Amino acid sequence: MSIDIKESIEKINEVSRQLLSHILTLQNTNKNKTKIFSQSDISQSIPEYYLAELMSERERLIHVLFEQKTTEEIAKELTLLNEMVSLNRELSNKSQECKKVLAEQVMRLKKSKKASKSYQKY
């Protein structure tokens, strides 16, 4: 039974690392470009649906683990659990950073559209 728990947590951690890797790739791509991402920029680097699929898979794996196993059984894999918590924290931090960057880009885009409309009046 412990192997099953260990494999489950390892799979969760692997999916978490994949997510983190893709988020970092997007952030690095964004840092290397001064322009706002267009839809084609994102789709060329990472398919739009792929991150959502990874997040859904990760969430499903976590729910299955905690629904099917007791806290005592899961706690036996403390090292892997600590890694899972650490990855989760890192994912949350990177997601918040992305959220801030996207909010800034939206504000720049709105200002740009506003300026462009005001110039069109003349």
N, C-alpha and C positions, 0 to 999 in steps of 0.2 A: 504493500500500500504506500509505503514511503517513496518508492521509486516513482509511482504515479504522481505523487505530489511534487517531487523533485522535477520530473519532466514537465509538469504543468507550469511551475514557476520559471523554469528555464525557458520555456516557450514564450511566456509573458515577457521575460527580460529580453529575449531576442527580438520580439516585435517592438518592444520599447526602444531598443537600440536602433532598429531600422527607422522608426519614426523620428528619433532624435537626429539620425544621420541625414534624413531628407529635410528636416527643418533647418539644420545647419547648412546644408547645400543651398537651400532657398535664401537663407540669410547672407551667405557669402556671395551668391549671385547678385543679390540686391545691393550689397556693399560695393561690388565691382562696377555697378552701373549707376549712372547719375540720373537716369530717367526713370520714370515710374514704370513698373511692370505693365506690359500690355498682356492681353489674354494669350497671344501667341508665344510670348516669352516664357510664361509659366508652362504652357502645354508642351513646349519644346524640351524643357528640363525635366519635369516630373508630371506625369498625367494627373489631371485635376482630381480624379476620383481615387487615386492610389492612396493618398494620405487619409482620406475618409475611410477607405477600406481597412487600412492598418489600424486606425483608431477604433473602428467597430470591432475588429478582430480582437484587439487587446482588451477592450471592455468586456466582450463576450467571454474570453478566457478567464478574466478576473472573476466575473460573476459565477461562472461554472465552478471555479476552484473554491470560492468561499461558500457556495451553496451546497456543494457535495462533501466538503471536508470540514472537520471541526477545527476550532482554534488550536487545540492541543496538537492535533496531527500536523497542522500547517507550521506551528511554532518549532517543530523539530528541524525545519530547514531554515534556521535563523540567518545564516550567511546569505542564502539566496533571497530571503525576504528583505534583508537590509539592502541588498543590491536593487531589488524591485522598488523599494521606497526611495532610494537614491535616484534611480532612473526617473521615477515619477516626479520627484522634486525638480530634477533638471528639465524634464519635459514641460512642467508647469512654468518654470522660469523662462524657458525659450519661447513658449507660447505667448506669455505676457509681453516679451520683447517684440515678437512679431505683431502682436495686437497694437502696440504703441506705434510701430513703424507704419502699419497699415492706416492707422488713424491719421498720422501725419501726412501720408500720401493722399488720403481722401481730402484733407483740409487744403493741401496744395492744389489739388485738382479743382476743388470748388473755387478757390481764389483765382485760379487760372481761367476758369470758365467765366467767372464774374468779370474779370478784367477784359476778356475777349469780347463779351457781350457789350460792355460799356464802350469799347472802341468801335464796335459795329454801328453804334448809334450815330457816329460822326461820319 
